[in-house]
């Protein structure tokens, strides 16, 4: 994408006194935005994929910043159309949060470098110190499993003003699932992974980029626009993902297209990791119930669960379809978890998902 004087840019909020509501749980950024040849001093060209995160409400006066230069504590803007996903809580506090640097090996053998902002209470609960290996549970980012802590530093200054605080950065190599998405009002395409979810005005839920349709209407800061083309790309690219506190969404591209900050997991990737998941369960290294962990991780793939010959059916599929949209056949139970709280109470959460759109909802919660 050629954006004139600043093609490789990620837009930031103007500073101000306003503030947004903040959610309790950070979710990983939708899919993967990337720039080819990131951190390179070379000038950009049509072959350099540029992805922009819009961080102000006035599109004509948007300051910009390259996505690979976005720092923890910066702010980006986005308002989630699905208000049920937004839960107001306090934003990160530099006095009681820390900058944690980690790395881990992905299921495909590649390296994932991670930077997180986390409260001191999180570090204490993890008993985390430099050199330790801790368990990360950021499924949406593919950051699920053992990760090595390489540094714990003071929290950077939280940028004042409106917008959602960036609380995580994830860097890895992506291959085989990148598409060039071009909109009707954009001369050149934006490079993005095919599981990066865009808000569809036509279908209302967030739809993975690879499943968008030519002609489908998307939401931008300049108004509505349509998808002109979606072209697969075969090259391996450096991918920068962000974790964004609060609204679960932000805006990307030169026109500020609305996207979600988590993504639909790749079924082929999960199927390839099937044996590893079984080994993990046998060792008892995860709090998620065995069969449900596999259902969640395999994400609807037709692989038998432990102790079962077929995937679990969902009795309330029609009710979920009536409530959240889609067809009953598209809904399935994809996972559940059980945790013990500090006061000794046990919490069970069960999740259902529309396997076509990727929409995941909390189906049932029990507190004992």
N, C-alpha and C positions, 0 to 999 in steps of 0.2 A: 504494500500500500504506500503510495507516495502522498505525503501530507504537507507538501510544500517545504517550508523552512524547518519543520519539526515533524518528520515522518515517524520516528520511533519515540512516541511520547505516550505518557500515561497521565491523565489529567487529575489535578489535585484541587481540593476545595479552597475557596478564598477564606481567609481568616475572619472570624467574627465571634460574637458572643453567644449565638444560638447553639442549642445542643439537642441531640436526638435521644430517643429512648434506646436502651441497650438490652440485649438478650442475655440470658444466663449462660447459655452454652454456645461457644463458637463453633461454626461449621466450616469445613474446608471449602475453598473456592471452587466454584463451578468449573469442571473440566480443566483445561490447561491453556492459558494464553502464552504466546511465545514470540520472540523476535529472533530471526536467524542471525547468527553472528553477534550475539549479545555482548555488551561491554566492549565492543570493537570501536575504535575511533574512525573506522572507514565510513564514508557517507552512505546514507541509505539509498535504496533503489527499489524498483518494482519487484525485485527478487527478495528483498528483505521484508518479511512479514511483520507488520506493525499492529499491535493491539493496544488500545487506549482505554483507561478507566476514567470515566468522566466524574469529576468531583466538585462540581458546582452546578447551580440551577440555571445560570444564564449561559447558554451555549455560545453566544458571541464573544464572551470574555473569559473563557475557560483557561486557567493556567494549566500547563501540562508537565508531565514528568515521565521518563522512560520506565516501563514496568520493572526492569531489572534494577532500577535505582530506587524503587519504592522501599522505604525503611519501616521497620516496626515503629508504631506510634504515629505514622502518617494517617491521614483520613481520606476516604473515598466516599462518594455519594451514591445513594440508591434507595428507593422506597419500594418495599415489597408490596405488590398488589394483594397478596394473600396475608391479611393482617393476623390470621390465626397463627402464623409462624413467628410472630414478633412478640417477645416478652420483655417489658422494660426492666432493666436492672442498671446498677451503677457501672460506669465505664472504668477501664483500667486506671489504676492510681500508681504513678511512678514511685511513690514511697513504699508501697506494699507489693509491687510486682517486680519480676526479674526477667532479664533477657537470657533465655536458655538456648544453647546451640547443641545440636545433636546430629547424628547420621545413622542410617540403617540400611540394610540390604533389602531391596524389593523382592517380591515373589519371582520376578523374572531374572533375578541375579544382579540387576543394576543397582547403583548407589543412589540414595535419596538423602540430600542434605536439607536440614531443617533448622529454622530459627523460630522460637516461640516467645511470646510474652505470657507469663503465668504468675499467679499470685503466690505469695509465700506459703499459704495454706496448701496449695497444690504440691509445692516442693516438699513440704513437711510430710504430706500424706504419702508421697512417693519415696520418702527418705532419700532424696536425690542429692548426690554430690558428684563433682567432676570425676570422670572415669567409670562411674557406675553405668550399668545397663538397666534401663527401665522399660516397662511395657507401655507402648502408645496405642491408643484406641481411636485413631482418626481414620475410620474406614473410608470416608469419602475421598481422602487424599491418597489412599493406598498405603498410609502410614499406620499399619496395624501389626504389632509384634515388637520384638526387642530393638531398642535404640540406645546408642552409646552417647552419653553426655560428654561433650568436649569442653564446654565452658558455661559458667554461670556468671553473668555480669549485671551491673545495675540496670534498671529499666531506663530506656531513653526517654527524653521529654515527650509527653503526649501532645501532639499538635493541637493548639486551641482552635475553636471554630466549629462549624457544622460538619457533619459527615460521620462516617463509621470508621472506627479505629482499626488499622491493620494489626492483627495480633499474631500472624504467622507467615513465614515465607518457606516455600518448598521448591527445590531445584533438582531436576533430573533430566534424563534424556528420554524422549518419546519417539516411537517409530511405528509406522503402519496405521495409526489412527488419527492422523491429522488431515483436516480438510481446509480448502480455501473457500470461505463463505463470502459471497459478494451480494450486496444489497442494491436495490434499484437506483438509489441516489449516490452510490459509491463507484467511482471509476475502476478501482482495484479492490481485490479481495482482502479479507482479514484471515490470517492463519490461526486456526483453533483446533483443539482436539474434538473428535466427533461426539464426545459425551458431555461437552460444555453446554449447559442448558440455557436456552433463550426463552424469554416470555413471548408466547404466541397469542396475539390478540384474537385470532380466529378460534383457537382451541382453549384459551384461558390458562391452562397449566404451562409450566416451563417444559420445553421440548428439547431433547439433545440435538445439537447442531446437525449431526449425521442423519437425523430423522425429520428434520424440517423439510417442507415441500417448496418447490419453486412456486412463487406466487403467494406464499404464506405471509401474513401481515405481522410485522414486529413493531415494538414500541421504541422510539428514540426521543432524545431531547428536542428534536426538531419536528416531532410529529410522527405519524405512522409511515412506515415504508414496507416494501415487500422484498422477499428473497428472490434475487435474480439468478443465482447459480450456486451449486455446491459441488466442488471438484475435489476428489481424493488426492492426497499427496503422499508419495512413497518414501520421502527422505526422512532421516533421523534428525530431530531438532532438539535444541536445548529448550526446556520448558520451565517457566516460572509460574508457580501457583501461589495464591495468597489465601490467608485465612482472615476473614473480615467479621468483626464483632457487630452484633446488633441485627440489622435488617435482613441478613442472609443474601443480599443482592447488591449489585453495583452496576455501573454502566461502562460499556466498552466501545471502542471504535471511534472514528472521527465524528460520528453523529450521535454517540452516546446511546448505544443499544442496551436494553435492560437484560441482564443475565443473572442467574442464581449463583450462590457461592458454594454449592456442592454439586456433585455430578453423579450420573448413573454409572455404576460399576460395569466393567466389561465382562460379559458372561464367559467368553473364551479364556480370558485371563484367570477368572475364578476356577473354571474347570481344570485348567492346567495346574492349579494350586491345590486340587482336591486331596491328593495324597498327603501333602504337607499339613493340611487342615486336620485330617484324621489323626496324624501323628501328634499334633498339638493337643487334640482332645484326649488322646490316650495318656499323655503326660500330665493332663489336668492343669494346663497352663493358662486357661482362660475361664472367666467367670460365666460365660454364656453357656447355656445348656447345650449339650453335644449336638443333637439333631438340629436344633434351631440355629446354632452357629453355622452349620453347613448350609442350611437353607438360606440364611442371610448372605453368606459369602458366595454361594453358587448362583444366587440371584436369578432363580427361575430356570436354570439349566436342567436338563433331563438326566440327572445323575442320582442314583438311589442314595437315600440318606442312611446313616448308621441305624441299624435295627429296623429298617423299613425298605420295602421293595419299590415304592413309588413316592413321589413328593406328596406332601400333605395337602389335602383339599381344604377349602375355606368355606365354612357354612354360611357366613354372613357376606358373601361376595356381592349379592344383589343389593344389600343395604349400603355397602360401601360405594357401589356404582351409582346408586340413587343419590347418595350424599355428596360424593366427590367427583362424579362424572365417569365416563367410559362405560365399557360393557362388563358384566359380571365375570365373564371368562378372562378378563385382563387382570383381575385382582387375585393376589395370592399372599399367604402368610410367608414373610421372608426372614423372620428372626425374632429373637426374644433375649432378654438379659435378666439377670438376677444379681442384685448388689446388696451389701450390708452397709447401712448408714452408720455414722459415728455413734448414734444412740442405741445401736443394736437392732433397730428395725430392718426388715428385709423389704426390698422393693423389686417387684417383677414388672417388666414392661414388654409388651408384645407388639410387633410391628407388622403392618400389611402394606403392600405396594402394588401400584398399577404398573405391570411389567411393560406396558406399551409406552406410557408417558414418563415413567420414573417417579411419579408422585408417591411419597411414602408418608403414612399417617400412623399415629399412635393408636393402636386398636384397643388395648386393654392395659390398665395399670393397677396393680395390687400392692398395698402397703400393709405389712403384717407387723 
